[in-house]
Amino acid sequence: ALRREGVPVAPIGGLKLIGDRKDWSDLKRIHGACYSDHANLDNASFDRSDFADCAFRYSSFRAASFRGTNLTGSYFQNSDLTGAKYDCTTKLPGDLDPVAAGMVNVEGSCTKQP
């Protein structure tokens, strides 16, 4: 199932991300799989959402926004993240190098200064 803050949404077997929808912000998954396959999600917003443990395959996320998004455990198989935005509260998958993927940290750096 899926829930937007304060608005319940009916349970579904799995969440398939499609290019027709560009606003995925503030979504909280309760259970179930989430995935995209050959989707054009360029310029989409995923801000403050829970997309942990999702499978993104052969999809484009160019200039998408992942500010404050939980992506832990997710994988981006042959997907394009060029120009995708994230911030210091974004939880990225451990095997994703955002710089190598061409992502942009909107805060510049998350390194704590003494």
Order of alpha helices (4+ residues) and beta strands (2+ residues): beta-beta-beta-beta-beta-beta-beta-beta-beta
